[in-house]
């Protein structure tokens, strides 16, 4: 084991010797097997499940004899820590595996069917599900992968602990896989994408975004992408300071002739059209920062069999963790929002409309509430918090009145002078819960900030000319409702997201609500 000082000096640019690099390889091998690999992988040669302990035993002798090329490490592009990074890449390449993304069908092999060592020798599984697994394995071998993972038979659902670990880790497994093979059972070409169920399911969203290398196959296991459209490479995203120590979404297959649909403009355009996800996010989700509401919008039209999976399937996309508790129903999505709010300063947390949560009027009921695309990002109160009685947040308030006209209801500023300053874009079909003559207000969420002009504790907010802002419609709570912060208000349910565009700069003190 190398000394800690040598590891640190390597990160500062000093190269390690070959024995030191081998010690680092052994150290990283242990870390990778027990922390990065899935709990079980199928070895293609005998179609049997192998646990992490068994994988360690299979690969450990190979690490001892794995060639360490110090000169090659010196030639790598990134100078800081190149020796250690070279070792990590070698281990990643040694432990590469392929992963399957698909819709479940009939006759899928289960964990018990594939784990003969755990449950005793059994006849080889049969049926269309097993045939699908075999075809997947054939393609994985083309990518020089000896091991594969499938969600049908590589998760021990009889163990609640292993099931929870799999759900918490699944995004990372798809991200770390050498290649993700997508089987589209209803498609033969991109013309079939509009009717392909794979694009409508909750779990497949992370299976689309997480992998760096992805290849789609149609119902006859033929590639969706025509030969002439393969690897028409264009980098749709850019990162000013790419960090080579991040995970490896940029991995390329060992043979350059093997295609990657995330490097095909033809495929990226088709995927973007059917999913509503910009190609830059499909190609480089791990590097390109999408807003909170944008991620929710991607999931807004997707369905899951279990209600709880609406939330669980988004854990990796939002990089949060929470206990898995099947049976909690819609409470799972509320807990997801609470977990997101604990770390995210993104004000688009409030960019939703539609049915509120059964558990809180201040929270949306599901991702389907985030169907409005919000282009204006940043600004607003980045320190909002979820409290027992609601959400504590600073808003820029504009007093409003609701005009009722047939089936459409419009909002107009109570101060008519503001009609010449701003345009309110909110034609509501659903009547807000406001009685005639009752006060309500639009709380501008993503307002811009200016230094205070007075000694008042509250901060000045500003609406810049020509910029669009999204809002929440609120009304004051009864005075009997206790509150330890500001003036408590109730969020009103609206069927569309209220928006304001200022014609010239408008400034106002903001306060807690």
Secondary structure, 3 states (H helix, E strand, C coil): CCCHHHHHHHHCCCCCCHHHHHHHHHHHHHHHHHHCCCCEEEECCCCEEEEHHHHHHHHHHHHHHCCCCHHHHHCCCCCCCHHHHHHHHHHHHHCCCEEEECCCCCCCCCHHHHCHHHHCCCCCCCCHHHHHHHHHHHHHHHCCCCEEECCCCCCCCCCHHHHHHHHHHHHHHHHHCCEEEEECCCCCCHHHHHHCHHHHECCHHHHHHCCCCEEEECCCCCECCCHHHCCCCCCCCCCCCCCCCCCCCCCCCCCCCCCCHHHCHHHHHHHHHHHCCCHHHHHHCCCCCCCHHHHHHHHCCCECCCCCHHHHCCHHHHCCCCCCCCCCCCHHHHHHHHHHHHHCCCHHHHCCCCCECCCCCCCECCHHHCCCCCCCCCCCCCCCEEECCEEECEEEEEEEEEEEECCEEEEEECCHHHHHCEEEECEECCCCCCCCCCCEEEEECCCEEECCCCCCCCCEEEECCCCEEEEEEEEECCCCCCCCCCCCEEECCCCCCCEEEECCCEEEECEEC
